[in-house]
Amino acid sequence: MIIDSHSHWLPDEIISNAHFFHKGWGDIEAHAKAMQDAGIDKAVLSYPTSDAHLKLGAKETAAIFNNNVAKILKRFPDKFIGAAILPVDDRKLMLDELKRAIEELGFKAISLATSYSGIYLDDPKFDPLLEEAQKRRIPVFVHSQIIEPIGVERVKDPLLTPVIEYIFDTAMCIGKLMMSGKLKDLDAPLVFGYFGGAMPFLEHRFDATYQMLRGMNFVKDIGGQPSQFLRKIYVDTGGDRNKLNIEIAVSFFGASHVVWGSDWPAKKDIAASIEAVNKLSIPASDKQSILGGNLELMLS
């Protein structure tokens, strides 16, 4: 079974109130056909993050997205998996909407951004949500923040922002969760987009620098090597067609913590991103885990 961990769909009301997205992001028929053509059995529908909430409000944006995705789940009950967005600025509304999405609308996951106006997921405001996700054993899919990611206050560029700043907003989110101690104790699956940013490339630097700074008593004791805690997260492949990038992620996180994702409709070459997994020099069972088995376990 192939399950797409990273795909998007947006209702017209969000598209028309956001500055970046076009009608193609709301074409569920094209999405379903692309899945059929590529042999994909199921796909997670998560939120790509947008600025629609600035016009609509966080509560209304969440309701619009979740209500419209719920219609897709009813129409295609065996094809799509809903990841709900939540009004994270209000604790009660956030937990109420999570309960409604899971218990009434048929969602099986949560969709979060790496940061919200510079506040990352290590902030105590997110503790009730992560605790509830852990209690319910539902995965949390974390997408890079595209509105004011880290660095945008110094460099705002149509290419550099999505290529570099999105990646490092993801890496900073993971790093802050590690330094706060929350990765150490959290059991709910956290699935970060596009290999967890730069994390697979920072293993040695994290561990070596931590050891050096601990020797100077310059950094707090986090109870183990950074890489030990970073390996607790899950990462998706983000539609990457480069076999080497996937190999690096598998080498760091292990095949059991890497999941395939297309990043549809931002990236359309689904077949090539699946083939990149199939070309890996790892056991066939590990390839199947990446392509769907890991997510199937998470969602069961």
GIMO-V711011 format. One record per helix or strand of 3 or more residues. SS is the DSSP state (hx for helix, st for strand). FROM is the first residue (numbers start at 1). LEN is the number of residues. Records with the same first field share a line. If there is no record, write none. Layout:
# GIMO-V711011
SS=FROM-LEN, FROM-LEN
This chain:
# GIMO-V711011
st=3-6, 42-5, 80-5, 109-5, 139-5, 190-3, 234-3
hx=12-4, 23-4, 28-11, 53-4, 58-18, 91-13, 124-13, 160-20, 182-4, 194-3, 199-3, 203-13, 226-5, 243-11, 255-3, 270-9, 284-16
